[in-house]
Amino acid sequence: MGIRNYLIEGVSGTGKTTVCNELQRRGYHAIHGDRELPYQGDSETGTRTDTATHENHIWHVDKVKSFGRQQDEAVTIFCGGSRNFSKFIDLFDGVFGLEVDIDTLNRRLDERPENEFG
């Protein structure tokens, strides 16, 4: 993580991955949270589950916190959605929520490969 850390959140299809890719292209330290940190588990206990659902899409709290112990970057931006964000939200200096209109959301979800998570 950086000296300052931010989270970009939003429901599926709002553009978190696109934003993260663009931030990386521009040279920012941006982390694809939905690719680098997720697993299926209970959002309160962190216990792994066999059920792959949106409600069970959580991030490894220890991995997020391990980024927090590093302060190699001036700014780190995490992009993604996690149902257990309350376990690590205090690590962030700010949170940005993305929104999308229903037509764009439906188009983006229709264009996704089948079974793609995040």
Buried (B, 14 or more C-beta within 10 A) or exposed (E): BBEBBBBBBBEBBBBBBEBBBEBBEEEBBBBBBBEBBBBBBBBEEBEEBEEEEEEBBBBBBEBBEEBBEEEEBEBBBBBBBBBBBEBBEEBBEEEBEBEBEEEEBEEBEEEEEEEEEB
